Amino acid sequence: MFPVMIGTVVIAGIVGYVSERTGFTRNGIVQSIIICIGGAFLFYFVRLMFGFGFNSAGLNAIAASIGALIIVPTHWRR
């Protein structure tokens, strides 16, 4: 269970960094990584408690990270 959590954080960090570098978001690198890690943690714990999600932990982390970046619209602020 602990290696899955560490892998989730690493994958979420990579997704946040890549999304910022490719221009998908304009939040800043650190902010995008924090948003992705928060979304991945939330989805990880929902998966543990309720069993929602995909069978692969990596696919869960990627989907949750991208979803968090789409939901949190910090690039609209001034």
Buried (B, 14 or more C-beta within 10 A) or exposed (E): EEEBBEBBBBBBBBBBBEBBEEEBBEBEEEBBBBBBBBBBBEBBEBBEEEEEBEEEBEEBBBBBBBBBBEEBEEEEEE
